[in-house]
C-alpha cells in the first residue's frame, strides 16, 4: 500500500450562512457543497459562492453530468441544477446513516458512515448492486480515472484512500493532518482532491499523488 501525508494546496471558506460541509461535488466549473438546508456552488478560482439552492442537503453530493444527486436524511434526491427542482427521490441504502455519494459507470456509490460500507446502487430504484466493506467510518466517496476513493474520519484521525472496487482492499492512503477531518470528497478530474471539512465550514484542496 502506498502511503503519504496530505499536501494541502488551498483552503476555501468558511462561507457565509454555511457552517457545515456535508457533501462535495464538481460539475467541471463550480464546486457544489451541501450545508444542511442548502446546496451551494462556488467558483474554485475565486472561492466565492455564486449560487445556492434551497434543498435538504444532509450528506453526500454527486453530479452525473446533467443533474445533481443529494442525500437528505434517508433518501437521495435528483435535482435540476438550473431550476433547483427536485425531479425524483429514491431510498438511501443506509436508511439515514449514509455519508458520501458519487456517480460512476451509470450508477450511484453511497458511503454508509458507521456501517463502514460503500454501496453501489441503481440510481432509478435505489436497489443495492454491490457492497464493499471498509475498516473505517466512511465519509466522502469519489471516482477518478476508474479508481474508487473514499474519505474516513474517526476521532481526530482522517485520511483519503484508494480502494479496490471489487474487494475493498486499500491500495493507497493519504493521511490528513491531525484534527482535519474529511466529510465529503471529490476530484477535479486531475491531480486535486476536494475534501469537505465538516463543522469547520471549509473545503480543502489536496494534491493527489501521480
N, CA and C of each residue as an Amber inpcrd file, in Angstrom:
protein
   630
   0.8450000  -1.2020000   0.0000000   0.0000000   0.0000000   0.0000000
   0.8790000   1.2520000   0.0000000   0.5850000   2.1710000  -0.8960000
   1.2580000   3.4710000  -0.9080000   0.6820000   4.3470000   0.1990000
   1.5400000   5.0870000   0.8910000   1.0760000   5.9530000   1.9710000
   1.8240000   7.2760000   1.9080000   1.1050000   8.3870000   2.1310000
   1.7300000   9.7070000   2.0970000   0.9740000  10.6510000   3.0170000
   1.5870000  11.7860000   3.2980000   0.9310000  12.8420000   4.0700000
   0.2600000  13.8160000   3.1000000  -0.9070000  14.2870000   3.4640000
  -1.6590000  15.1860000   2.5880000  -0.9140000  16.5020000   2.3880000
  -0.8240000  16.9170000   1.1460000  -0.2940000  18.2400000   0.7990000
  -1.4850000  19.1460000   0.5040000  -1.7630000  20.0720000   1.4310000
  -2.9100000  20.9580000   1.2680000  -2.5260000  22.1060000   0.3430000
  -3.2350000  22.2120000  -0.7790000  -2.9220000  23.2030000  -1.8050000
  -3.6630000  24.5180000  -1.5710000  -4.8970000  24.4130000  -1.0370000
  -5.6990000  25.6180000  -0.8240000  -6.8490000  25.3030000   0.1150000
  -7.2640000  26.3060000   0.8800000  -8.4530000  26.2010000   1.7150000
  -9.4950000  27.1930000   1.2190000 -10.7410000  26.7130000   1.1120000
 -11.8690000  27.5750000   0.7590000 -12.7950000  27.6870000   1.9700000
 -13.3680000  28.8810000   2.1720000 -14.3060000  29.0650000   3.2760000
 -13.5940000  29.4460000   4.5630000 -14.3660000  29.4940000   5.6810000
 -15.7960000  29.1910000   5.7560000 -16.6400000  30.2030000   4.9710000
 -17.8250000  29.7560000   4.5930000 -18.6860000  30.5270000   3.7160000
 -19.8440000  31.1460000   4.4940000 -20.3570000  32.2930000   4.0550000
 -21.4970000  32.9200000   4.7340000 -22.7120000  31.9920000   4.7800000
 -23.3560000  31.9230000   5.9420000 -24.5940000  31.1530000   6.1380000
 -24.4350000  29.6800000   5.7850000 -23.2260000  29.1560000   5.9170000
 -22.9900000  27.7220000   5.6830000 -21.9420000  27.2750000   6.6920000
 -22.4030000  26.7980000   7.8480000 -21.4640000  26.4760000   8.9180000
 -21.0050000  25.0240000   8.9030000 -21.4560000  24.2560000   7.8900000
 -21.0170000  22.8700000   7.7540000 -20.7790000  22.5490000   6.2820000
 -19.9480000  21.5410000   6.0450000 -19.8150000  20.9580000   4.7060000
 -20.1320000  19.4700000   4.8450000 -21.2660000  19.0580000   4.2530000
 -21.7300000  17.6810000   4.3880000 -21.4350000  16.8150000   3.1750000
 -21.2650000  17.4180000   2.0230000 -21.0010000  16.6820000   0.7920000
 -20.3990000  17.6290000  -0.2230000 -19.6190000  17.0790000  -1.1650000
 -18.9090000  17.9060000  -2.1570000 -18.9930000  17.2260000  -3.5200000
 -19.2430000  18.0220000  -4.5740000 -19.1160000  17.5110000  -5.9260000
 -18.6320000  18.6390000  -6.8370000 -18.3260000  18.2950000  -8.0810000
 -17.7410000  19.2530000  -9.0300000 -18.3980000  19.0390000 -10.3840000
 -18.8760000  20.1240000 -11.0020000 -19.5650000  19.9880000 -12.2890000
 -18.6930000  20.3840000 -13.4740000 -17.3990000  20.5230000 -13.2240000
 -16.4750000  20.9230000 -14.2820000 -16.1810000  22.4090000 -14.2810000
 -17.0380000  23.1810000 -13.5930000 -16.8490000  24.6270000 -13.4830000
 -16.9460000  25.0930000 -12.0380000 -17.9660000  24.6070000 -11.3320000
 -18.1890000  25.0080000  -9.9430000 -18.0720000  23.8140000  -9.0020000
 -17.6340000  24.0780000  -7.7890000 -17.6930000  23.0970000  -6.7140000
 -19.0070000  23.3140000  -5.9720000 -19.7770000  22.2380000  -5.8140000
 -21.0310000  22.2760000  -5.0700000 -20.8160000  21.6320000  -3.7120000
 -21.4010000  22.2180000  -2.6680000 -21.3130000  21.5710000  -1.3580000
 -22.6300000  21.6840000  -0.6060000 -22.9210000  20.6480000   0.1520000
 -24.1500000  20.5590000   0.9410000 -23.9050000  21.1540000   2.3190000
 -24.8530000  21.9840000   2.7920000 -24.6470000  22.6440000   4.0820000
 -25.8710000  22.5460000   4.9950000 -26.6500000  21.4550000   4.8500000
 -27.7880000  21.2440000   5.7350000 -29.1110000  21.5730000   5.0950000
 -29.3360000  22.8620000   4.8150000 -30.5930000  23.2670000   4.1820000
 -30.3710000  23.9210000   2.8250000 -29.1330000  23.8290000   2.3230000
 -28.8110000  24.4350000   1.0230000 -27.7530000  23.6170000   0.2950000
 -27.8170000  23.6740000  -1.0360000 -26.7310000  23.2500000  -1.9070000
 -26.1090000  24.5190000  -2.4630000 -24.8040000  24.6750000  -2.2910000
 -24.1180000  25.9080000  -2.6740000 -23.0760000  25.6150000  -3.7460000
 -22.9470000  26.5260000  -4.7020000 -21.9380000  26.4010000  -5.7510000
 -20.9620000  27.5580000  -5.6380000 -19.6640000  27.2420000  -5.6900000
 -18.6790000  28.3280000  -5.7130000 -17.6520000  28.0940000  -6.8040000
 -17.0670000  29.1900000  -7.2400000 -16.0370000  29.1860000  -8.2730000
 -14.6940000  28.9140000  -7.6010000 -14.0220000  27.7930000  -7.9110000
 -12.7610000  27.4890000  -7.2300000 -11.6300000  28.4560000  -7.5620000
 -11.7910000  29.2310000  -8.6380000 -10.7430000  30.2070000  -8.9780000
 -10.7410000  31.3660000  -7.9920000 -11.9330000  31.7660000  -7.5240000
 -12.0220000  32.9280000  -6.6280000 -12.4920000  32.5550000  -5.2220000
 -13.1360000  31.3680000  -5.0830000 -13.5410000  30.8930000  -3.7640000
 -14.7900000  31.5280000  -3.2060000 -15.6190000  32.1280000  -4.0780000
 -16.8420000  32.7860000  -3.6010000 -18.0830000  32.0490000  -4.1060000
 -19.0890000  31.9240000  -3.2130000 -20.3440000  31.2840000  -3.5770000
 -21.0640000  32.1280000  -4.6340000 -21.4780000  31.4740000  -5.7130000
 -22.1600000  32.1800000  -6.8000000 -23.6370000  31.8020000  -6.8900000
 -24.0280000  30.7460000  -6.1630000 -25.4090000  30.2740000  -6.2770000
 -25.7220000  29.3600000  -5.1130000 -26.9670000  29.3860000  -4.6440000
 -27.4450000  28.4480000  -3.6300000 -28.8410000  27.9720000  -3.9990000
 -29.1070000  26.6870000  -3.7240000 -30.4250000  26.0950000  -3.9350000
 -30.9730000  25.7040000  -2.5700000 -32.1970000  26.1140000  -2.2780000
 -32.8450000  25.7380000  -1.0200000 -33.3630000  24.3120000  -1.1340000
 -32.6190000  23.3770000  -0.5350000 -32.9960000  21.9640000  -0.5900000
 -32.3210000  21.2590000   0.5800000 -32.9600000  20.2320000   1.1170000
 -32.3480000  19.4610000   2.2090000 -31.0550000  18.8200000   1.7100000
 -29.9670000  19.0370000   2.4530000 -28.6420000  18.6180000   1.9900000
 -27.8220000  18.1530000   3.1910000 -28.0950000  16.9150000   3.6310000
 -27.5670000  16.4460000   4.9110000 -26.2870000  15.6270000   4.8070000
 -25.9670000  15.1220000   3.6100000 -24.7660000  14.2810000   3.4970000
 -24.2130000  14.4160000   2.0830000 -23.8660000  13.2910000   1.4350000
 -23.1240000  13.3210000   0.1830000 -23.8480000  13.9730000  -0.9840000
 -23.0350000  14.4600000  -1.9350000 -23.4960000  15.1640000  -3.1330000
 -22.7860000  14.5650000  -4.3410000 -23.4870000  14.4350000  -5.4700000
 -22.8660000  13.9050000  -6.6860000 -23.4410000  14.6110000  -7.9030000
 -22.7330000  14.4760000  -9.0390000 -23.1450000  15.0950000 -10.3040000
 -22.9200000  14.0810000 -11.4110000 -23.9440000  13.8640000 -12.2520000
 -23.8350000  12.8450000 -13.3070000 -23.5490000  13.4430000 -14.6790000
 -23.2230000  14.7250000 -14.7160000 -23.0090000  15.4050000 -15.9850000
 -24.1920000  16.2480000 -16.3960000 -25.3500000  15.9990000 -15.7530000
 -26.5640000  16.7680000 -16.0610000 -27.3060000  17.1840000 -14.7940000
 -27.4420000  16.2650000 -13.8570000 -28.2060000  16.5190000 -12.6380000
 -27.3460000  16.3210000 -11.3910000 -27.7640000  16.9650000 -10.3130000
 -27.1530000  16.7720000  -9.0040000 -27.9250000  15.7070000  -8.2450000
 -27.2190000  14.9430000  -7.4330000 -27.8380000  13.9950000  -6.5190000
 -27.4280000  14.3820000  -5.1090000 -28.4000000  14.3860000  -4.1920000
 -28.1430000  14.8820000  -2.8480000 -28.8220000  13.9920000  -1.8040000
 -28.0280000  13.5340000  -0.8110000 -28.6100000  12.7690000   0.2850000
 -29.3130000  13.7160000   1.2450000 -30.5690000  13.3710000   1.5620000
 -31.3620000  14.1280000   2.5320000 -31.9990000  13.1120000   3.4760000
 -31.4900000  13.0560000   4.7050000 -31.9610000  12.0820000   5.6960000
 -31.8810000  10.6760000   5.1140000 -33.0150000  10.0080000   4.8810000
 -32.9750000   8.6140000   4.4350000 -33.2940000   8.4420000   2.9560000
 -33.1020000   9.5120000   2.1720000 -33.4140000   9.4370000   0.7500000
 -32.3390000  10.1610000  -0.0690000 -32.3440000   9.8820000  -1.3740000
 -31.4460000  10.5490000  -2.3140000 -32.3150000  11.2940000  -3.3230000
 -32.0700000  12.5920000  -3.4340000 -32.8440000  13.4360000  -4.3400000
 -32.0570000  13.7000000  -5.6280000 -32.7480000  13.6460000  -6.7450000
 -32.1780000  14.0670000  -8.0280000 -32.6680000  15.4860000  -8.2940000
 -31.7370000  16.4040000  -8.5510000 -32.0530000  17.8320000  -8.6060000
 -31.5900000  18.4240000  -9.9310000 -32.4330000  19.2410000 -10.5290000
 -32.0520000  20.0050000 -11.7210000 -31.2600000  21.2200000 -11.2560000
 -29.9590000  21.3100000 -11.5740000 -29.1620000  22.4360000 -11.0740000
 -29.5570000  23.7760000 -11.6720000 -30.2500000  23.7600000 -12.8120000
 -30.6660000  25.0220000 -13.4370000 -31.8430000  25.6500000 -12.6940000
 -32.8100000  24.8020000 -12.2850000 -34.0330000  25.3090000 -11.6650000
 -34.0980000  25.0740000 -10.1600000 -33.2990000  24.1300000  -9.6630000
 -33.3670000  23.7650000  -8.2550000 -34.4870000  22.7890000  -7.9440000
 -35.2160000  22.3440000  -8.9740000 -36.3520000  21.4440000  -8.7720000
 -35.8720000  20.0300000  -8.4320000 -36.5310000  19.4100000  -7.4370000
 -36.2820000  18.0030000  -7.1300000 -37.0800000  17.1630000  -8.1240000
 -36.3790000  16.4070000  -8.9610000 -37.0160000  15.6640000 -10.0470000
 -37.5080000  14.2950000  -9.6060000 -36.7750000  13.6720000  -8.6790000
 -37.1600000  12.3450000  -8.2030000 -36.4270000  12.0560000  -6.9040000
 -36.9020000  11.0540000  -6.1750000 -36.2060000  10.6000000  -4.9710000
 -36.2120000   9.0790000  -4.9420000 -35.1620000   8.5160000  -4.3560000
 -35.0720000   7.0720000  -4.1300000 -34.6310000   6.8580000  -2.6860000
 -34.9040000   5.6870000  -2.1050000 -34.4350000   5.4350000  -0.7420000
 -32.9170000   5.3050000  -0.7020000 -32.3100000   5.8270000   0.3520000
 -30.8630000   5.6870000   0.5450000 -30.5850000   4.3470000   1.2310000
 -29.5230000   3.6420000   0.8480000 -29.3130000   2.2810000   1.3490000
 -29.0320000   2.1940000   2.8440000 -28.4790000   3.2640000   3.4280000
 -28.1640000   3.2420000   4.8480000 -29.2980000   3.7020000   5.7370000
 -30.4450000   4.0350000   5.1220000 -31.6440000   4.4310000   5.8550000
 -31.3710000   5.5520000   6.8620000 -30.6160000   6.5540000   6.4140000
 -30.3170000   7.7010000   7.2770000 -28.9080000   7.6940000   7.8200000
 -28.1890000   6.5790000   7.6750000 -26.7900000   6.5110000   8.1170000
 -25.8180000   6.6790000   6.9670000 -26.2900000   7.3630000   5.9090000
 -25.4930000   7.4930000   4.6850000 -24.5560000   8.6930000   4.7630000
 -23.4680000   8.6280000   3.9880000 -22.4720000   9.7020000   4.0420000
 -22.1330000  10.1710000   2.6370000 -21.0520000   9.6630000   2.0490000
 -20.5990000  10.1420000   0.7440000 -21.4560000   9.6460000  -0.4040000
 -21.3230000  10.3410000  -1.5440000 -22.0940000   9.9990000  -2.7440000
 -21.2520000  10.3040000  -3.9740000 -21.2680000   9.3760000  -4.9400000
 -20.5290000   9.5790000  -6.1850000 -21.3080000   8.9510000  -7.3310000
 -21.0510000   9.4580000  -8.5380000 -21.6340000   8.9020000  -9.7630000
 -20.5160000   8.2720000 -10.5800000 -20.7130000   7.0320000 -11.0100000
 -19.7370000   6.3750000 -11.8900000 -20.4000000   5.1950000 -12.5610000
 -20.0300000   4.9630000 -13.8080000 -20.4810000   3.7830000 -14.5540000
 -22.0060000   3.6920000 -14.6130000 -22.6810000   4.8450000 -14.6320000
 -24.1300000   4.8500000 -14.7180000 -24.8440000   4.4850000 -13.4370000
 -24.1030000   4.4460000 -12.3290000 -24.7010000   4.0940000 -11.0360000
 -24.2320000   5.0770000  -9.9650000 -24.9050000   5.0230000  -8.8190000
 -24.5040000   5.8160000  -7.6620000 -23.7470000   4.9390000  -6.6710000
 -22.7580000   5.5330000  -6.0340000 -21.9760000   4.8700000  -4.9980000
 -22.1870000   5.6540000  -3.7070000 -22.6290000   4.9720000  -2.6690000
 -23.0770000   5.6300000  -1.4450000 -22.2870000   5.1030000  -0.2510000
 -21.6590000   6.0070000   0.4930000 -20.9900000   5.6130000   1.7240000
 -22.0040000   5.4020000   2.8390000 -21.7700000   4.3750000   3.6380000
 -22.5650000   4.1710000   4.8500000 -21.6200000   4.4070000   6.0220000
 -21.8230000   5.5320000   6.7080000 -20.8450000   6.0800000   7.6310000
 -20.4020000   5.0750000   8.6940000 -21.2190000   4.8780000   9.7150000
 -20.8280000   3.9900000  10.8130000 -20.9420000   2.5090000  10.4410000
 -21.6430000   2.2220000   9.3480000 -21.6980000   0.8490000   8.8430000
 -20.4170000   0.4200000   8.1720000 -19.5220000   1.4010000   7.8820000
 -18.2130000   1.1200000   7.2730000 -18.3660000   0.3460000   5.9610000
 -19.2450000   0.8670000   5.1110000 -19.5140000   0.2120000   3.8320000
 -19.6400000   1.2600000   2.7270000 -19.4860000   0.7940000   1.4920000
 -19.8410000   1.5790000   0.3050000 -20.7440000   0.7060000  -0.5440000
 -21.9170000   1.2370000  -0.8960000 -22.8870000   0.5090000  -1.7110000
 -22.9250000   1.1000000  -3.1160000 -22.9210000   0.2430000  -4.1160000
 -23.2430000   0.6530000  -5.4840000 -24.7300000   0.3970000  -5.6780000
 -25.4690000   1.4330000  -6.1140000 -26.9270000   1.2810000  -6.2180000
 -27.4320000   1.7150000  -7.5910000 -28.6020000   1.1860000  -7.9330000
 -29.3150000   1.6000000  -9.1320000 -29.8810000   3.0020000  -8.8990000
 -29.5450000   3.9970000  -9.7480000 -29.9630000   5.3800000  -9.4890000
 -31.4510000   5.6270000  -9.7020000 -32.1620000   4.6860000 -10.3060000
 -33.5910000   4.8590000 -10.5410000 -34.4390000   4.2130000  -9.4580000
 -33.9150000   3.1300000  -8.8400000 -34.7170000   2.3810000  -7.8680000
 -34.1290000   2.3680000  -6.4630000 -32.8110000   2.6080000  -6.3570000
 -32.1500000   2.5090000  -5.0620000 -31.7100000   1.1000000  -4.7170000
 -31.9650000   0.1320000  -5.6110000 -31.5750000  -1.2570000  -5.3590000
 -30.0560000  -1.3790000  -5.2230000 -29.6050000  -2.0970000  -4.1920000
 -28.1650000  -2.2970000  -3.9730000 -27.6450000  -3.3420000  -4.9560000
 -26.6020000  -2.9740000  -5.6990000 -25.9990000  -3.8540000  -6.6920000
 -24.7400000  -4.5430000  -6.1610000 -24.0320000  -3.8480000  -5.2750000
 -22.7820000  -4.3790000  -4.7400000 -22.4670000  -3.6480000  -3.4520000
 -21.7810000  -4.3050000  -2.5240000 -21.3690000  -3.6690000  -1.2730000
 -19.9060000  -3.9740000  -1.0080000 -19.1520000  -2.9330000  -0.6690000
 -17.7370000  -3.0520000  -0.3210000 -17.5870000  -2.7170000   1.1560000
 -16.8090000  -3.5040000   1.8800000 -16.5850000  -3.2750000   3.3040000
 -15.3290000  -2.4150000   3.4960000 -15.3580000  -1.5580000   4.5230000
 -14.1860000  -0.7840000   4.9280000 -13.9040000  -1.0950000   6.4000000
 -12.6840000  -0.7780000   6.8500000 -12.3750000  -0.9610000   8.2700000
 -12.4010000   0.3710000   9.0260000 -12.9280000   1.4040000   8.3660000
 -13.0130000   2.7170000   8.9870000 -14.3760000   3.3180000   8.6770000
 -14.7900000   4.3260000   9.4870000 -16.0000000   5.0680000   9.1630000
 -15.8230000   5.7010000   7.7850000 -16.8180000   5.5410000   6.9270000
 -16.7400000   6.0480000   5.5510000 -17.4080000   7.4220000   5.4810000
 -16.7190000   8.3860000   4.8840000 -17.3220000   9.7120000   4.6560000
 -17.4650000   9.9140000   3.1460000 -16.7220000  10.8150000   2.5420000
 -16.8930000  11.0980000   1.1200000 -16.4830000   9.9460000   0.2360000
 -17.0800000   9.9020000  -0.9730000 -16.7860000   8.8740000  -1.9740000
 -16.6250000   9.5630000  -3.3220000 -15.6200000   9.1290000  -4.1110000
 -15.4750000   9.6630000  -5.4680000 -14.7820000   8.6410000  -6.3530000
 -14.9560000   8.8050000  -7.6590000 -14.2400000   8.0040000  -8.6600000
 -13.3440000   8.9330000  -9.4660000 -12.1180000   8.4720000  -9.7470000
 -11.1810000   9.2340000 -10.5720000 -10.4720000   8.2690000 -11.5020000
 -10.6090000   8.4730000 -12.7960000  -9.8920000   7.6530000 -13.7900000
 -10.0440000   6.1620000 -13.5210000 -11.2660000   5.7420000 -13.1990000
 -11.5040000   4.3250000 -12.9660000 -11.1230000   3.8310000 -11.5890000
 -10.6780000   4.7240000 -10.7130000 -10.2920000   4.3510000  -9.3540000
 -11.3290000   4.8610000  -8.3470000 -11.6640000   4.0190000  -7.3590000
 -12.5870000   4.3920000  -6.2980000 -11.8040000   4.9150000  -5.0970000
 -12.1590000   6.1100000  -4.6360000 -11.5500000   6.7300000  -3.4650000
 -12.6400000   7.0240000  -2.4360000 -12.2580000   6.9840000  -1.1600000
 -13.2060000   7.4380000  -0.1450000 -12.4670000   8.0680000   1.0310000
 -13.1810000   8.9280000   1.7520000 -12.6430000   9.5550000   2.9450000
 -13.0070000   8.7490000   4.1780000 -12.1960000   8.8930000   5.2240000
 -12.5120000   8.3060000   6.5200000 -12.3480000   9.3930000   7.5840000
 -13.0420000   9.1900000   8.7010000 -12.9420000  10.1690000   9.7970000
 -13.4000000   9.4800000  11.0770000 -12.4520000   9.2480000  11.9720000
 -12.7610000   8.6910000  13.2940000 -11.9310000   9.4340000  14.3250000
 -12.5980000  10.0580000  15.2840000 -11.8770000  10.8420000  16.2900000
 -11.1580000  12.0020000  15.6330000  -9.8700000  12.1390000  15.9220000
  -9.0600000  13.2040000  15.3240000  -8.3180000  12.7290000  14.0840000
  -8.5550000  11.4950000  13.6690000  -7.8080000  10.9320000  12.5430000
  -8.6900000  10.8260000  11.3050000  -8.1360000  11.2510000  10.1880000
  -8.8750000  11.2300000   8.9260000  -7.8960000  10.9690000   7.7970000
  -8.3360000  10.2350000   6.7970000  -7.4870000  10.0280000   5.6280000
  -8.3580000   9.8690000   4.3920000  -7.6910000   9.8730000   3.2450000
  -8.3250000   9.6370000   1.9570000  -7.6460000   8.4140000   1.3720000
  -8.4340000   7.4520000   0.9170000  -7.8300000   6.1980000   0.4590000
  -8.4080000   5.7340000  -0.8810000  -7.5270000   5.1430000  -1.6720000
  -7.9210000   4.4950000  -2.9290000  -8.0790000   3.0140000  -2.6450000
  -9.2440000   2.4720000  -3.0360000  -9.5210000   1.0760000  -2.7200000
  -9.8800000   0.2970000  -3.9770000  -9.6800000  -1.0000000  -3.9190000
 -10.0850000  -1.9030000  -4.9900000 -11.6100000  -1.9990000  -4.9660000
 -12.3010000  -1.5960000  -6.0520000 -13.7640000  -1.5890000  -6.0340000
 -14.3880000  -2.9790000  -6.0020000 -13.5810000  -4.0090000  -6.2400000
 -14.0890000  -5.3800000  -6.1680000 -13.9690000  -5.9380000  -4.7510000
 -12.8370000  -5.6690000  -4.0950000 -12.5420000  -6.3140000  -2.8110000
 -12.5580000  -5.3580000  -1.6200000 -12.4230000  -4.0530000  -1.8840000
 -12.3070000  -3.0910000  -0.7990000 -10.9020000  -2.9650000  -0.2460000
  -9.9460000  -3.7200000  -0.7990000  -8.5580000  -3.6410000  -0.3260000
  -8.0260000  -2.2180000  -0.5060000  -7.3410000  -1.7040000   0.5370000
  -6.7720000  -0.3530000   0.4760000  -5.4820000  -0.4010000  -0.3400000
  -5.4240000   0.3700000  -1.4250000  -4.2680000   0.3920000  -2.3130000
  -3.3630000   1.5920000  -2.0510000  -3.9640000   2.6780000  -1.5680000
  -3.2050000   3.9050000  -1.3310000  -3.9080000   4.7110000  -0.2520000
  -3.1160000   5.3990000   0.5890000  -3.7020000   6.1820000   1.6790000
  -2.9870000   7.5170000   1.7970000  -3.7790000   8.5870000   1.8930000
  -3.2390000   9.9270000   2.1140000  -3.7440000  10.3900000   3.4740000
  -2.8300000  10.5800000   4.4150000  -3.2070000  10.9470000   5.7800000
  -3.3470000  12.4540000   5.9150000  -4.4820000  12.8890000   6.4660000
  -4.7000000  14.3050000   6.7310000  -3.9890000  14.6980000   8.0230000
  -3.6140000  15.9810000   8.1770000  -3.0540000  16.4420000   9.4560000
  -4.0510000  16.2080000  10.5860000  -3.5410000  15.9660000  11.7860000
  -4.3950000  15.6990000  12.9420000  -5.4100000  16.8210000  13.1260000
  -6.6510000  16.4420000  13.3730000  -7.7010000  17.4200000  13.6240000
  -8.4160000  17.9100000  12.3880000  -7.9300000  17.5630000  11.1970000
  -8.5840000  17.9820000   9.9510000  -9.3460000  16.7970000   9.3760000
 -10.6660000  16.8120000   9.5300000 -11.4900000  15.7110000   9.0720000
 -11.9130000  15.8620000   7.6260000 -12.3390000  14.7420000   7.0210000
 -12.8550000  14.7260000   5.6510000 -14.3230000  14.3220000   5.7070000
 -15.2270000  15.2550000   5.3620000 -16.6640000  14.9760000   5.4150000
 -17.2730000  14.8030000   4.0370000 -16.5500000  15.1090000   2.9980000
 -17.0180000  14.9290000   1.6270000 -15.7950000  14.8570000   0.7420000
 -15.9020000  14.2360000  -0.4260000 -14.7160000  14.0440000  -1.2650000
 -15.1060000  14.1280000  -2.7300000 -14.2800000  14.8460000  -3.5020000
 -14.4930000  14.9490000  -4.9400000 -13.1570000  15.2310000  -5.6140000
 -13.0970000  14.9330000  -6.8910000 -11.9090000  15.1840000  -7.6960000
 -12.1960000  16.2730000  -8.7140000 -11.1530000  16.9850000  -9.1130000
 -11.3230000  17.9500000 -10.2080000 -11.0710000  17.3000000 -11.5580000
 -10.9000000  15.9640000 -11.5440000 -10.5900000  15.2430000 -12.7650000
  -9.1060000  15.2190000 -13.0560000  -8.3140000  15.9330000 -12.2540000
  -6.8710000  15.9670000 -12.4290000  -6.1640000  15.5210000 -11.1600000
  -5.2450000  16.3620000 -10.6780000  -4.4360000  15.9410000  -9.5260000
  -4.8590000  16.6080000  -8.2250000  -6.1010000  17.1380000  -8.1910000
  -6.6070000  17.7190000  -6.9520000  -7.7980000  16.9270000  -6.4270000
  -7.8400000  16.7730000  -5.1070000  -8.9980000  16.2180000  -4.4290000
  -9.5810000  17.3070000  -3.5340000 -10.8880000  17.4880000  -3.5790000
 -11.5650000  18.4720000  -2.7320000 -12.1630000  17.7400000  -1.5290000
 -11.7580000  18.1480000  -0.3370000 -12.1610000  17.4810000   0.8980000
 -13.0240000  18.4130000   1.7410000 -14.2830000  18.0230000   1.9880000
 -15.1180000  18.7770000   2.9050000 -14.5650000  18.7000000   4.3180000
 -14.6970000  19.7810000   5.0580000 -14.1120000  19.8690000   6.3910000
 -15.1120000  19.8680000   7.5240000 -16.3080000  19.2780000   7.3120000
 -17.2750000  19.1470000   8.3900000 -17.6670000  20.4750000   9.0040000
 -17.6330000  20.5330000  10.3390000 -18.1130000  21.7240000  11.0450000
 -17.1480000  22.8990000  10.9610000 -15.9650000  22.7190000  10.3640000
 -15.0720000  23.8630000  10.1150000 -15.6670000  24.7830000   9.0610000
 -16.5900000  24.2440000   8.2540000 -17.1760000  25.0240000   7.1630000
 -16.2310000  25.2400000   6.0030000 -15.1080000  24.5270000   5.9930000
 -14.1010000  24.7120000   4.9430000 -14.0630000  23.5380000   3.9760000
 -13.5270000  23.8080000   2.8090000 -13.2030000  22.7620000   1.8260000
 -11.7210000  22.9180000   1.5090000 -11.0080000  21.7930000   1.5990000
  -9.5590000  21.8390000   1.3700000  -9.2200000  21.0780000   0.0850000
  -8.4180000  21.7180000  -0.7650000  -7.9020000  21.0570000  -1.9470000
  -6.5670000  20.4230000  -1.5830000  -6.4410000  19.0970000  -1.7960000
  -5.1780000  18.4200000  -1.5370000  -4.6560000  17.8070000  -2.8290000
  -3.3740000  17.5790000  -2.8510000  -2.7260000  17.0040000  -4.0360000
  -2.9600000  15.4890000  -4.0860000  -3.3750000  14.9990000  -5.2440000
  -3.4740000  13.5520000  -5.4570000  -2.1800000  13.0820000  -6.0930000
  -1.3850000  12.2530000  -5.3990000  -0.1060000  11.8210000  -5.9590000
  -0.2950000  11.1200000  -7.3000000   0.6340000  11.3870000  -8.2150000
   0.5400000  10.7970000  -9.5460000   0.9480000   9.3390000  -9.5310000
